[in-house]
Amino acid sequence: MKRTEYLYGVSLDKIPSADEHFKEKIKAGEKLVRELLEAPYSERDFTRIDDVLKAIEFNRKVLNKEI
């Protein structure tokens, strides 16, 4: 019995890959940034754009096991 099976009561092949989860979050964030940048410059929400870019960077670091 693997540690994951002991802790969660399911086999490892039933647990989705965390890598795929972070890849999907990165894709969704990149899509959102593109949509936010389509707004005219004077109407852009730069705070939200910055927050989304920070989230993308965080997810990339997690995916690359840098943190």
All heavy atoms as TSV, in Angstrom:
chain	resi	resn	atom	element	x	y	z
A	1	MET	N	N	0.843	-1.175	0.000
A	1	MET	CA	C	0.000	0.000	0.000
A	1	MET	C	C	0.892	1.244	0.000
A	1	MET	O	O	1.788	1.377	0.820
A	1	MET	CB	C	-0.901	-0.001	1.228
A	1	MET	CG	C	-1.782	1.219	1.332
A	1	MET	SD	S	-2.848	1.266	2.785
A	1	MET	CE	C	-3.979	-0.036	2.421
A	2	LYS	N	N	0.618	2.147	-0.931
A	2	LYS	CA	C	1.354	3.402	-1.025
A	2	LYS	C	C	0.819	4.379	0.018
A	2	LYS	O	O	-0.303	4.253	0.501
A	2	LYS	CB	C	1.195	4.016	-2.410
A	2	LYS	CG	C	1.624	3.117	-3.543
A	2	LYS	CD	C	3.066	3.287	-3.808
A	2	LYS	CE	C	3.450	2.492	-5.051
A	2	LYS	NZ	N	4.835	2.467	-5.274
A	3	ARG	N	N	1.626	5.353	0.356
A	3	ARG	CA	C	1.235	6.361	1.344
A	3	ARG	C	C	-0.058	7.064	0.927
A	3	ARG	O	O	-0.946	7.301	1.741
A	3	ARG	CB	C	2.364	7.370	1.515
A	3	ARG	CG	C	2.072	8.460	2.515
A	3	ARG	CD	C	3.308	9.356	2.681
A	3	ARG	NE	N	3.012	10.534	3.439
A	3	ARG	CZ	C	3.014	10.614	4.758
A	3	ARG	NH1	N	3.284	9.544	5.477
A	3	ARG	NH2	N	2.755	11.744	5.371
A	4	THR	N	N	-0.183	7.399	-0.369
A	4	THR	CA	C	-1.385	8.075	-0.847
A	4	THR	C	C	-2.612	7.207	-0.644
A	4	THR	O	O	-3.666	7.691	-0.236
A	4	THR	CB	C	-1.238	8.455	-2.323
A	4	THR	OG1	O	-0.073	9.249	-2.471
A	4	THR	CG2	C	-2.434	9.222	-2.831
A	5	GLU	N	N	-2.469	5.915	-0.921
A	5	GLU	CA	C	-3.598	5.010	-0.716
A	5	GLU	C	C	-3.970	4.960	0.764
A	5	GLU	O	O	-5.156	4.933	1.105
A	5	GLU	CB	C	-3.248	3.613	-1.214
A	5	GLU	CG	C	-3.106	3.532	-2.722
A	5	GLU	CD	C	-2.624	2.176	-3.169
A	5	GLU	OE1	O	-1.457	1.839	-2.851
A	5	GLU	OE2	O	-3.399	1.464	-3.824
A	6	TYR	N	N	-2.967	4.976	1.627
A	6	TYR	CA	C	-3.222	4.946	3.067
A	6	TYR	C	C	-3.935	6.217	3.514
A	6	TYR	O	O	-4.911	6.171	4.270
A	6	TYR	CB	C	-1.892	4.792	3.813
A	6	TYR	CG	C	-2.034	4.906	5.315
A	6	TYR	CD1	C	-2.553	3.855	6.057
A	6	TYR	CD2	C	-1.650	6.058	5.977
A	6	TYR	CE1	C	-2.693	3.952	7.428
A	6	TYR	CE2	C	-1.777	6.177	7.344
A	6	TYR	CZ	C	-2.301	5.119	8.076
A	6	TYR	OH	O	-2.438	5.224	9.423
A	7	LEU	N	N	-3.466	7.379	3.037
A	7	LEU	CA	C	-4.024	8.647	3.483
A	7	LEU	C	C	-5.393	8.947	2.896
A	7	LEU	O	O	-6.238	9.530	3.562
A	7	LEU	CB	C	-3.074	9.795	3.120
A	7	LEU	CG	C	-1.740	9.815	3.875
A	7	LEU	CD1	C	-0.849	10.917	3.315
A	7	LEU	CD2	C	-1.963	10.024	5.358
A	8	TYR	N	N	-5.629	8.554	1.655
A	8	TYR	CA	C	-6.855	8.950	0.984
A	8	TYR	C	C	-7.802	7.789	0.685
A	8	TYR	O	O	-8.930	8.005	0.269
A	8	TYR	CB	C	-6.528	9.692	-0.313
A	8	TYR	CG	C	-5.710	10.928	-0.051
A	8	TYR	CD1	C	-4.348	10.948	-0.317
A	8	TYR	CD2	C	-6.286	12.066	0.502
A	8	TYR	CE1	C	-3.588	12.076	-0.056
A	8	TYR	CE2	C	-5.533	13.191	0.763
A	8	TYR	CZ	C	-4.189	13.196	0.474
A	8	TYR	OH	O	-3.446	14.307	0.746
A	9	GLY	N	N	-7.333	6.582	0.825
A	9	GLY	CA	C	-8.198	5.438	0.622
A	9	GLY	C	C	-8.503	5.120	-0.829
A	9	GLY	O	O	-9.463	4.415	-1.112
A	10	VAL	N	N	-7.711	5.679	-1.753
A	10	VAL	CA	C	-7.892	5.380	-3.174
A	10	VAL	C	C	-6.535	5.066	-3.786
A	10	VAL	O	O	-5.497	5.502	-3.293
A	10	VAL	CB	C	-8.534	6.560	-3.945
A	10	VAL	CG1	C	-9.943	6.825	-3.473
A	10	VAL	CG2	C	-7.711	7.813	-3.827
A	11	SER	N	N	-6.555	4.329	-4.895
A	11	SER	CA	C	-5.294	4.009	-5.547
A	11	SER	C	C	-4.757	5.242	-6.280
A	11	SER	O	O	-5.507	6.157	-6.622
A	11	SER	CB	C	-5.464	2.854	-6.518
A	11	SER	OG	O	-6.296	3.231	-7.572
A	12	LEU	N	N	-3.468	5.249	-6.541
A	12	LEU	CA	C	-2.818	6.393	-7.167
A	12	LEU	C	C	-3.368	6.692	-8.560
A	12	LEU	O	O	-3.437	7.849	-8.965
A	12	LEU	CB	C	-1.309	6.151	-7.255
A	12	LEU	CG	C	-0.575	6.113	-5.926
A	12	LEU	CD1	C	0.885	5.715	-6.146
A	12	LEU	CD2	C	-0.645	7.449	-5.222
A	13	ASP	N	N	-3.763	5.665	-9.304
A	13	ASP	CA	C	-4.248	5.897	-10.659
A	13	ASP	C	C	-5.622	6.557	-10.696
A	13	ASP	O	O	-6.065	7.021	-11.746
A	13	ASP	CB	C	-4.247	4.613	-11.487
A	13	ASP	CG	C	-4.928	3.458	-10.792
A	13	ASP	OD1	O	-5.042	3.473	-9.560
A	13	ASP	OD2	O	-5.339	2.533	-11.508
A	14	LYS	N	N	-6.295	6.667	-9.558
A	14	LYS	CA	C	-7.593	7.349	-9.513
A	14	LYS	C	C	-7.456	8.823	-9.128
A	14	LYS	O	O	-8.421	9.565	-9.186
A	14	LYS	CB	C	-8.525	6.642	-8.533
A	14	LYS	CG	C	-8.953	5.291	-9.021
A	14	LYS	CD	C	-10.033	4.723	-8.159
A	14	LYS	CE	C	-10.448	3.374	-8.738
A	14	LYS	NZ	N	-11.559	2.797	-8.015
A	15	ILE	N	N	-6.260	9.225	-8.747
A	15	ILE	CA	C	-6.023	10.622	-8.382
A	15	ILE	C	C	-5.514	11.352	-9.616
A	15	ILE	O	O	-4.537	10.933	-10.226
A	15	ILE	CB	C	-5.004	10.726	-7.226
A	15	ILE	CG1	C	-5.592	10.066	-5.982
A	15	ILE	CG2	C	-4.641	12.185	-6.958
A	15	ILE	CD1	C	-4.670	10.033	-4.809
A	16	PRO	N	N	-6.179	12.447	-10.023
A	16	PRO	CA	C	-5.732	13.157	-11.226
A	16	PRO	C	C	-4.350	13.760	-11.038
A	16	PRO	O	O	-3.937	14.084	-9.923
A	16	PRO	CB	C	-6.787	14.240	-11.420
A	16	PRO	CG	C	-7.490	14.356	-10.130
A	16	PRO	CD	C	-7.319	13.061	-9.399
A	17	SER	N	N	-3.655	13.925	-12.135
A	17	SER	CA	C	-2.316	14.490	-12.113
A	17	SER	C	C	-2.369	15.968	-11.728
A	17	SER	O	O	-3.123	16.744	-12.324
A	17	SER	CB	C	-1.671	14.342	-13.492
A	17	SER	OG	O	-0.509	15.107	-13.582
A	18	ALA	N	N	-1.575	16.345	-10.767
A	18	ALA	CA	C	-1.500	17.750	-10.365
A	18	ALA	C	C	-0.918	18.592	-11.481
A	18	ALA	O	O	-1.295	19.753	-11.653
A	18	ALA	CB	C	-0.663	17.883	-9.094
A	19	ASP	N	N	-0.006	18.023	-12.264
A	19	ASP	CA	C	0.594	18.761	-13.372
A	19	ASP	C	C	-0.468	19.234	-14.349
A	19	ASP	O	O	-0.436	20.379	-14.811
A	19	ASP	CB	C	1.637	17.907	-14.099
A	19	ASP	CG	C	2.895	17.684	-13.276
A	19	ASP	OD1	O	3.046	18.339	-12.225
A	19	ASP	OD2	O	3.723	16.860	-13.694
A	20	GLU	N	N	-1.411	18.381	-14.676
A	20	GLU	CA	C	-2.476	18.754	-15.612
A	20	GLU	C	C	-3.324	19.880	-15.034
A	20	GLU	O	O	-3.751	20.778	-15.763
A	20	GLU	CB	C	-3.342	17.544	-15.959
A	20	GLU	CG	C	-2.609	16.486	-16.756
A	20	GLU	CD	C	-2.017	17.030	-18.041
A	20	GLU	OE1	O	-2.698	17.784	-18.761
A	20	GLU	OE2	O	-0.851	16.698	-18.332
A	21	HIS	N	N	-3.559	19.828	-13.739
A	21	HIS	CA	C	-4.340	20.875	-13.068
A	21	HIS	C	C	-3.656	22.236	-13.221
A	21	HIS	O	O	-4.291	23.223	-13.595
A	21	HIS	CB	C	-4.504	20.511	-11.587
A	21	HIS	CG	C	-5.126	21.578	-10.762
A	21	HIS	ND1	N	-6.471	21.867	-10.816
A	21	HIS	CD2	C	-4.587	22.443	-9.873
A	21	HIS	CE1	C	-6.730	22.857	-9.980
A	21	HIS	NE2	N	-5.610	23.217	-9.401
A	22	PHE	N	N	-2.356	22.286	-12.957
A	22	PHE	CA	C	-1.638	23.550	-13.052
A	22	PHE	C	C	-1.506	24.015	-14.497
A	22	PHE	O	O	-1.584	25.214	-14.778
A	22	PHE	CB	C	-0.271	23.453	-12.369
A	22	PHE	CG	C	-0.394	23.410	-10.876
A	22	PHE	CD1	C	-0.144	22.234	-10.186
A	22	PHE	CD2	C	-0.770	24.524	-10.162
A	22	PHE	CE1	C	-0.277	22.181	-8.811
A	22	PHE	CE2	C	-0.908	24.486	-8.783
A	22	PHE	CZ	C	-0.657	23.308	-8.109
A	23	LYS	N	N	-1.342	23.087	-15.440
A	23	LYS	CA	C	-1.291	23.461	-16.861
A	23	LYS	C	C	-2.608	24.102	-17.293
A	23	LYS	O	O	-2.610	25.098	-18.021
A	23	LYS	CB	C	-0.994	22.234	-17.726
A	23	LYS	CG	C	0.437	21.762	-17.629
A	23	LYS	CD	C	0.643	20.513	-18.461
A	23	LYS	CE	C	2.031	19.942	-18.266
A	23	LYS	NZ	N	2.230	18.678	-18.989
A	24	GLU	N	N	-3.721	23.543	-16.845
A	24	GLU	CA	C	-5.024	24.100	-17.196
A	24	GLU	C	C	-5.222	25.477	-16.568
A	24	GLU	O	O	-5.807	26.373	-17.191
A	24	GLU	CB	C	-6.150	23.151	-16.774
A	24	GLU	CG	C	-6.227	21.903	-17.618
A	24	GLU	CD	C	-6.447	22.193	-19.087
A	24	GLU	OE1	O	-7.286	23.057	-19.432
A	24	GLU	OE2	O	-5.773	21.559	-19.925
A	25	LYS	N	N	-4.744	25.651	-15.335
A	25	LYS	CA	C	-4.857	26.961	-14.694
A	25	LYS	C	C	-4.026	28.003	-15.441
A	25	LYS	O	O	-4.456	29.147	-15.601
A	25	LYS	CB	C	-4.405	26.881	-13.226
A	25	LYS	CG	C	-5.404	26.165	-12.338
A	25	LYS	CD	C	-4.899	26.009	-10.931
A	25	LYS	CE	C	-4.924	27.326	-10.195
A	25	LYS	NZ	N	-4.590	27.177	-8.763
A	26	ILE	N	N	-2.857	27.613	-15.921
A	26	ILE	CA	C	-2.002	28.526	-16.680
A	26	ILE	C	C	-2.687	28.901	-17.994
A	26	ILE	O	O	-2.737	30.089	-18.364
A	26	ILE	CB	C	-0.611	27.897	-16.924
A	26	ILE	CG1	C	0.155	27.799	-15.603
A	26	ILE	CG2	C	0.174	28.700	-17.952
A	26	ILE	CD1	C	1.397	26.928	-15.661
A	27	LYS	N	N	-3.235	27.919	-18.699
A	27	LYS	CA	C	-3.938	28.193	-19.961
A	27	LYS	C	C	-5.113	29.145	-19.735
A	27	LYS	O	O	-5.328	30.075	-20.509
A	27	LYS	CB	C	-4.451	26.893	-20.583
A	27	LYS	CG	C	-3.416	26.074	-21.271
A	27	LYS	CD	C	-4.085	24.863	-21.913
A	27	LYS	CE	C	-3.075	23.833	-22.337
A	27	LYS	NZ	N	-3.725	22.619	-22.861
A	28	ALA	N	N	-5.894	28.880	-18.697
A	28	ALA	CA	C	-7.053	29.724	-18.406
A	28	ALA	C	C	-6.614	31.145	-18.069
A	28	ALA	O	O	-7.235	32.119	-18.517
A	28	ALA	CB	C	-7.859	29.125	-17.258
A	29	GLY	N	N	-5.543	31.276	-17.309
A	29	GLY	CA	C	-5.032	32.597	-16.959
A	29	GLY	C	C	-4.540	33.358	-18.176
A	29	GLY	O	O	-4.801	34.556	-18.331
A	30	GLU	N	N	-3.827	32.672	-19.062
A	30	GLU	CA	C	-3.335	33.316	-20.285
A	30	GLU	C	C	-4.492	33.776	-21.165
A	30	GLU	O	O	-4.449	34.864	-21.741
A	30	GLU	CB	C	-2.420	32.361	-21.048
A	30	GLU	CG	C	-1.098	32.126	-20.351
A	30	GLU	CD	C	-0.271	31.017	-20.963
A	30	GLU	OE1	O	-0.826	30.186	-21.728
A	30	GLU	OE2	O	0.941	30.975	-20.687
A	31	LYS	N	N	-5.539	32.963	-21.243
A	31	LYS	CA	C	-6.716	33.336	-22.027
A	31	LYS	C	C	-7.379	34.574	-21.427
A	31	LYS	O	O	-7.765	35.501	-22.143
A	31	LYS	CB	C	-7.705	32.172	-22.073
A	31	LYS	CG	C	-8.952	32.462	-22.859
A	31	LYS	CD	C	-9.910	31.297	-22.842
A	31	LYS	CE	C	-11.188	31.682	-23.561
A	31	LYS	NZ	N	-12.298	30.829	-23.220
A	32	LEU	N	N	-7.493	34.594	-20.108
A	32	LEU	CA	C	-8.110	35.734	-19.432
A	32	LEU	C	C	-7.301	37.008	-19.660
A	32	LEU	O	O	-7.866	38.066	-19.920
A	32	LEU	CB	C	-8.263	35.454	-17.938
A	32	LEU	CG	C	-8.867	36.575	-17.105
A	32	LEU	CD1	C	-10.251	36.968	-17.630
A	32	LEU	CD2	C	-8.942	36.165	-15.645
A	33	VAL	N	N	-5.988	36.926	-19.590
A	33	VAL	CA	C	-5.145	38.098	-19.816
A	33	VAL	C	C	-5.362	38.633	-21.228
A	33	VAL	O	O	-5.486	39.848	-21.432
A	33	VAL	CB	C	-3.651	37.786	-19.555
A	33	VAL	CG1	C	-2.757	38.901	-20.071
A	33	VAL	CG2	C	-3.409	37.573	-18.073
A	34	ARG	N	N	-5.413	37.735	-22.212
A	34	ARG	CA	C	-5.661	38.175	-23.590
A	34	ARG	C	C	-6.999	38.915	-23.692
A	34	ARG	O	O	-7.095	39.962	-24.342
A	34	ARG	CB	C	-5.636	36.994	-24.556
A	34	ARG	CG	C	-4.240	36.511	-24.884
A	34	ARG	CD	C	-4.228	35.534	-26.050
A	34	ARG	NE	N	-4.989	34.315	-25.796
A	34	ARG	CZ	C	-4.497	33.232	-25.201
A	34	ARG	NH1	N	-3.245	33.203	-24.796
A	34	ARG	NH2	N	-5.257	32.167	-25.009
A	35	GLU	N	N	-8.019	38.381	-23.024
A	35	GLU	CA	C	-9.332	39.025	-23.049
A	35	GLU	C	C	-9.287	40.388	-22.358
A	35	GLU	O	O	-9.883	41.352	-22.849
A	35	GLU	CB	C	-10.373	38.133	-22.375
A	35	GLU	CG	C	-10.694	36.879	-23.156
A	35	GLU	CD	C	-11.584	35.922	-22.382
A	35	GLU	OE1	O	-12.078	36.282	-21.291
A	35	GLU	OE2	O	-11.779	34.785	-22.871
A	36	LEU	N	N	-8.598	40.471	-21.241
A	36	LEU	CA	C	-8.506	41.738	-20.510
A	36	LEU	C	C	-7.736	42.787	-21.302
A	36	LEU	O	O	-8.023	43.988	-21.202
A	36	LEU	CB	C	-7.854	41.516	-19.139
A	36	LEU	CG	C	-8.661	40.688	-18.140
A	36	LEU	CD1	C	-7.821	40.375	-16.913
A	36	LEU	CD2	C	-9.941	41.406	-17.752
A	37	LEU	N	N	-6.771	42.349	-22.091
A	37	LEU	CA	C	-5.973	43.295	-22.880
A	37	LEU	C	C	-6.699	43.774	-24.135
A	37	LEU	O	O	-6.248	44.716	-24.784
A	37	LEU	CB	C	-4.632	42.660	-23.259
A	37	LEU	CG	C	-3.651	42.483	-22.105
A	37	LEU	CD1	C	-2.429	41.697	-22.561
A	37	LEU	CD2	C	-3.249	43.827	-21.518
A	38	GLU	N	N	-7.820	43.149	-24.473
A	38	GLU	CA	C	-8.600	43.597	-25.620
A	38	GLU	C	C	-9.347	44.891	-25.345
A	38	GLU	O	O	-9.740	45.585	-26.274
A	38	GLU	CB	C	-9.584	42.507	-26.048
A	38	GLU	CG	C	-8.922	41.318	-26.695
A	38	GLU	CD	C	-9.906	40.211	-27.034
A	38	GLU	OE1	O	-11.117	40.363	-26.752
A	38	GLU	OE2	O	-9.464	39.184	-27.566
A	39	ALA	N	N	-9.544	45.209	-24.085
A	39	ALA	CA	C	-10.242	46.449	-23.726
A	39	ALA	C	C	-9.385	47.644	-24.141
A	39	ALA	O	O	-8.154	47.559	-24.167
A	39	ALA	CB	C	-10.491	46.486	-22.219
A	40	PRO	N	N	-10.031	48.755	-24.464
A	40	PRO	CA	C	-9.259	49.964	-24.770
A	40	PRO	C	C	-8.344	50.316	-23.593
A	40	PRO	O	O	-8.676	50.071	-22.432
A	40	PRO	CB	C	-10.334	51.031	-24.961
A	40	PRO	CG	C	-11.580	50.274	-25.295
A	40	PRO	CD	C	-11.459	48.960	-24.582
A	41	TYR	N	N	-7.207	50.904	-23.923
A	41	TYR	CA	C	-6.183	51.172	-22.906
A	41	TYR	C	C	-6.747	51.911	-21.693
A	41	TYR	O	O	-6.451	51.573	-20.554
A	41	TYR	CB	C	-5.033	51.973	-23.523
A	41	TYR	CG	C	-3.864	52.151	-22.598
A	41	TYR	CD1	C	-2.952	51.126	-22.429
A	41	TYR	CD2	C	-3.693	53.320	-21.871
A	41	TYR	CE1	C	-1.872	51.255	-21.564
A	41	TYR	CE2	C	-2.624	53.466	-21.003
A	41	TYR	CZ	C	-1.711	52.434	-20.856
A	41	TYR	OH	O	-0.669	52.581	-19.997
A	42	SER	N	N	-7.576	52.898	-21.933
A	42	SER	CA	C	-8.100	53.716	-20.827
A	42	SER	C	C	-9.084	52.958	-19.944
A	42	SER	O	O	-9.363	53.369	-18.813
A	42	SER	CB	C	-8.774	54.975	-21.372
A	42	SER	OG	O	-9.848	54.614	-22.224
A	43	GLU	N	N	-9.603	51.832	-20.435
A	43	GLU	CA	C	-10.594	51.058	-19.678
A	43	GLU	C	C	-10.030	49.767	-19.085
A	43	GLU	O	O	-10.765	49.004	-18.456
A	43	GLU	CB	C	-11.769	50.713	-20.590
A	43	GLU	CG	C	-12.506	51.929	-21.101
A	43	GLU	CD	C	-13.589	51.570	-22.097
A	43	GLU	OE1	O	-13.950	50.382	-22.188
A	43	GLU	OE2	O	-14.058	52.478	-22.794
A	44	ARG	N	N	-8.761	49.518	-19.282
A	44	ARG	CA	C	-8.166	48.264	-18.791
A	44	ARG	C	C	-8.073	48.249	-17.273
A	44	ARG	O	O	-7.778	49.251	-16.630
A	44	ARG	CB	C	-6.768	48.073	-19.375
A	44	ARG	CG	C	-6.797	47.746	-20.833
A	44	ARG	CD	C	-5.428	47.505	-21.376
A	44	ARG	NE	N	-5.494	47.330	-22.826
A	44	ARG	CZ	C	-4.456	47.345	-23.615
A	44	ARG	NH1	N	-3.235	47.509	-23.117
A	44	ARG	NH2	N	-4.605	47.189	-24.905
A	45	ASP	N	N	-8.307	47.071	-16.718
A	45	ASP	CA	C	-8.186	46.854	-15.274
A	45	ASP	C	C	-6.779	46.312	-15.004
A	45	ASP	O	O	-6.553	45.110	-14.943
A	45	ASP	CB	C	-9.249	45.861	-14.818
A	45	ASP	CG	C	-9.284	45.667	-13.317
A	45	ASP	OD1	O	-8.376	46.186	-12.628
A	45	ASP	OD2	O	-10.207	44.992	-12.836
A	46	PHE	N	N	-5.833	47.232	-14.839
A	46	PHE	CA	C	-4.434	46.837	-14.693
A	46	PHE	C	C	-4.175	46.074	-13.395
A	46	PHE	O	O	-3.293	45.213	-13.355
A	46	PHE	CB	C	-3.516	48.065	-14.800
A	46	PHE	CG	C	-3.459	48.620	-16.189
A	46	PHE	CD1	C	-4.158	49.763	-16.525
A	46	PHE	CD2	C	-2.730	47.970	-17.174
A	46	PHE	CE1	C	-4.126	50.266	-17.818
A	46	PHE	CE2	C	-2.679	48.461	-18.467
A	46	PHE	CZ	C	-3.385	49.613	-18.791
A	47	THR	N	N	-4.940	46.344	-12.372
A	47	THR	CA	C	-4.781	45.601	-11.114
A	47	THR	C	C	-5.122	44.137	-11.332
A	47	THR	O	O	-4.387	43.244	-10.912
A	47	THR	CB	C	-5.678	46.197	-10.019
A	47	THR	OG1	O	-5.348	47.576	-9.862
A	47	THR	CG2	C	-5.491	45.466	-8.707
A	48	ARG	N	N	-6.236	43.883	-12.018
A	48	ARG	CA	C	-6.642	42.497	-12.280
A	48	ARG	C	C	-5.649	41.815	-13.213
A	48	ARG	O	O	-5.283	40.650	-12.997
A	48	ARG	CB	C	-8.042	42.463	-12.885
A	48	ARG	CG	C	-8.571	41.068	-13.044
A	48	ARG	CD	C	-10.003	41.054	-13.449
A	48	ARG	NE	N	-10.498	39.686	-13.549
A	48	ARG	CZ	C	-11.569	39.343	-14.222
A	48	ARG	NH1	N	-12.281	40.256	-14.842
A	48	ARG	NH2	N	-11.951	38.091	-14.270
A	49	ILE	N	N	-5.203	42.528	-14.251
A	49	ILE	CA	C	-4.227	41.953	-15.178
A	49	ILE	C	C	-2.966	41.564	-14.423
A	49	ILE	O	O	-2.434	40.468	-14.596
A	49	ILE	CB	C	-3.909	42.944	-16.323
A	49	ILE	CG1	C	-5.134	43.117	-17.217
A	49	ILE	CG2	C	-2.706	42.467	-17.128
A	49	ILE	CD1	C	-5.030	44.256	-18.208
A	50	ASP	N	N	-2.492	42.437	-13.542
A	50	ASP	CA	C	-1.291	42.156	-12.752
A	50	ASP	C	C	-1.502	40.950	-11.841
A	50	ASP	O	O	-0.629	40.086	-11.727
A	50	ASP	CB	C	-0.900	43.383	-11.941
A	50	ASP	CG	C	0.426	43.218	-11.242
A	50	ASP	OD1	O	1.415	42.846	-11.912
A	50	ASP	OD2	O	0.486	43.463	-10.018
A	51	ASP	N	N	-2.662	40.878	-11.213
A	51	ASP	CA	C	-2.955	39.745	-10.327
A	51	ASP	C	C	-2.987	38.423	-11.095
A	51	ASP	O	O	-2.482	37.407	-10.617
A	51	ASP	CB	C	-4.289	39.958	-9.605
A	51	ASP	CG	C	-4.216	41.042	-8.547
A	51	ASP	OD1	O	-3.091	41.433	-8.148
A	51	ASP	OD2	O	-5.292	41.518	-8.122
A	52	VAL	N	N	-3.581	38.437	-12.283
A	52	VAL	CA	C	-3.653	37.218	-13.090
A	52	VAL	C	C	-2.248	36.810	-13.535
A	52	VAL	O	O	-1.894	35.627	-13.495
A	52	VAL	CB	C	-4.591	37.399	-14.299
A	52	VAL	CG1	C	-4.543	36.186	-15.216
A	52	VAL	CG2	C	-6.016	37.652	-13.837
A	53	LEU	N	N	-1.425	37.777	-13.931
A	53	LEU	CA	C	-0.052	37.458	-14.335
A	53	LEU	C	C	0.751	36.879	-13.169
A	53	LEU	O	O	1.542	35.953	-13.357
A	53	LEU	CB	C	0.644	38.705	-14.893
A	53	LEU	CG	C	0.128	39.178	-16.251
A	53	LEU	CD1	C	0.746	40.517	-16.607
A	53	LEU	CD2	C	0.405	38.152	-17.325
A	54	LYS	N	N	0.536	37.389	-11.970
A	54	LYS	CA	C	1.211	36.843	-10.785
A	54	LYS	C	C	0.749	35.403	-10.523
A	54	LYS	O	O	1.559	34.546	-10.164
A	54	LYS	CB	C	0.943	37.711	-9.560
A	54	LYS	CG	C	1.694	39.016	-9.573
A	54	LYS	CD	C	1.336	39.850	-8.357
A	54	LYS	CE	C	2.012	41.205	-8.398
A	54	LYS	NZ	N	1.585	42.071	-7.284
A	55	ALA	N	N	-0.536	35.148	-10.713
A	55	ALA	CA	C	-1.066	33.790	-10.514
A	55	ALA	C	C	-0.481	32.830	-11.545
A	55	ALA	O	O	-0.131	31.695	-11.209
A	55	ALA	CB	C	-2.590	33.807	-10.601
A	56	ILE	N	N	-0.352	33.293	-12.782
A	56	ILE	CA	C	0.241	32.455	-13.828
A	56	ILE	C	C	1.679	32.118	-13.460
A	56	ILE	O	O	2.105	30.960	-13.555
A	56	ILE	CB	C	0.181	33.162	-15.198
A	56	ILE	CG1	C	-1.270	33.247	-15.685
A	56	ILE	CG2	C	1.048	32.434	-16.228
A	56	ILE	CD1	C	-1.458	34.146	-16.892
A	57	GLU	N	N	2.425	33.108	-13.027
A	57	GLU	CA	C	3.831	32.888	-12.641
A	57	GLU	C	C	3.923	31.915	-11.461
A	57	GLU	O	O	4.769	31.019	-11.449
A	57	GLU	CB	C	4.495	34.218	-12.292
A	57	GLU	CG	C	5.951	34.092	-11.953
A	57	GLU	CD	C	6.801	33.584	-13.116
A	57	GLU	OE1	O	6.410	33.767	-14.288
A	57	GLU	OE2	O	7.858	32.995	-12.845
A	58	PHE	N	N	3.041	32.065	-10.484
A	58	PHE	CA	C	3.025	31.156	-9.337
A	58	PHE	C	C	2.765	29.724	-9.791
A	58	PHE	O	O	3.464	28.789	-9.378
A	58	PHE	CB	C	1.962	31.600	-8.330
A	58	PHE	CG	C	1.773	30.622	-7.208
A	58	PHE	CD1	C	2.657	30.593	-6.148
A	58	PHE	CD2	C	0.718	29.719	-7.222
A	58	PHE	CE1	C	2.496	29.679	-5.114
A	58	PHE	CE2	C	0.550	28.809	-6.198
A	58	PHE	CZ	C	1.429	28.789	-5.150
A	59	ASN	N	N	1.758	29.541	-10.656
A	59	ASN	CA	C	1.429	28.202	-11.134
A	59	ASN	C	C	2.563	27.597	-11.948
A	59	ASN	O	O	2.803	26.400	-11.877
A	59	ASN	CB	C	0.125	28.232	-11.935
A	59	ASN	CG	C	-1.072	28.398	-11.041
A	59	ASN	OD1	O	-1.240	27.692	-10.067
A	59	ASN	ND2	N	-1.911	29.374	-11.349
A	60	ARG	N	N	3.270	28.420	-12.716
A	60	ARG	CA	C	4.427	27.909	-13.465
A	60	ARG	C	C	5.524	27.446	-12.509
A	60	ARG	O	O	6.168	26.419	-12.749
A	60	ARG	CB	C	4.970	29.000	-14.393
A	60	ARG	CG	C	4.160	29.155	-15.640
A	60	ARG	CD	C	4.862	30.027	-16.655
A	60	ARG	NE	N	4.060	30.100	-17.860
A	60	ARG	CZ	C	3.753	31.216	-18.497
A	60	ARG	NH1	N	4.235	32.371	-18.068
A	60	ARG	NH2	N	3.011	31.186	-19.575
A	61	LYS	N	N	5.750	28.203	-11.450
A	61	LYS	CA	C	6.771	27.804	-10.478
A	61	LYS	C	C	6.382	26.498	-9.787
A	61	LYS	O	O	7.233	25.645	-9.568
A	61	LYS	CB	C	6.981	28.917	-9.448
A	61	LYS	CG	C	7.738	30.091	-10.008
A	61	LYS	CD	C	7.962	31.147	-8.945
A	61	LYS	CE	C	8.762	32.314	-9.512
A	61	LYS	NZ	N	8.998	33.339	-8.479
A	62	VAL	N	N	5.116	26.359	-9.446
A	62	VAL	CA	C	4.652	25.119	-8.818
A	62	VAL	C	C	4.820	23.956	-9.797
A	62	VAL	O	O	5.308	22.890	-9.431
A	62	VAL	CB	C	3.185	25.241	-8.346
A	62	VAL	CG1	C	2.647	23.885	-7.917
A	62	VAL	CG2	C	3.063	26.244	-7.227
A	63	LEU	N	N	4.435	24.174	-11.047
A	63	LEU	CA	C	4.539	23.137	-12.072
A	63	LEU	C	C	5.985	22.711	-12.282
A	63	LEU	O	O	6.286	21.526	-12.440
A	63	LEU	CB	C	3.940	23.649	-13.384
A	63	LEU	CG	C	3.857	22.670	-14.533
A	63	LEU	CD1	C	2.933	21.507	-14.177
A	63	LEU	CD2	C	3.348	23.364	-15.784
A	64	ASN	N	N	6.909	23.675	-12.255
A	64	ASN	CA	C	8.330	23.380	-12.449
A	64	ASN	C	C	9.042	23.002	-11.148
A	64	ASN	O	O	10.251	22.855	-11.131
A	64	ASN	CB	C	9.014	24.584	-13.083
A	64	ASN	CG	C	8.518	24.871	-14.467
A	64	ASN	OD1	O	8.109	23.974	-15.183
A	64	ASN	ND2	N	8.522	26.136	-14.854
A	65	LYS	N	N	8.261	22.880	-10.076
A	65	LYS	CA	C	8.770	22.479	-8.759
A	65	LYS	C	C	9.856	23.434	-8.243
A	65	LYS	O	O	10.820	23.029	-7.608
A	65	LYS	CB	C	9.280	21.040	-8.794
A	65	LYS	CG	C	8.161	20.045	-9.108
A	65	LYS	CD	C	8.677	18.654	-9.300
A	65	LYS	CE	C	7.618	17.652	-9.589
A	65	LYS	NZ	N	6.578	17.945	-10.503
A	66	GLU	N	N	9.657	24.719	-8.535
A	66	GLU	CA	C	10.586	25.744	-8.049
A	66	GLU	C	C	10.184	26.202	-6.648
A	66	GLU	O	O	10.985	26.788	-5.947
A	66	GLU	CB	C	10.585	26.935	-9.003
A	66	GLU	CG	C	11.149	26.592	-10.374
A	66	GLU	CD	C	11.035	27.735	-11.356
A	66	GLU	OE1	O	10.817	28.894	-10.920
A	66	GLU	OE2	O	11.164	27.492	-12.547
A	67	ILE	N	N	8.941	25.930	-6.267
A	67	ILE	CA	C	8.486	26.258	-4.906
A	67	ILE	C	C	7.761	25.069	-4.336
A	67	ILE	O	O	7.392	24.153	-5.004
A	67	ILE	CB	C	7.591	27.499	-4.856
A	67	ILE	CG1	C	6.383	27.358	-5.776
A	67	ILE	CG2	C	8.367	28.724	-5.211
A	67	ILE	CD1	C	5.385	28.469	-5.611
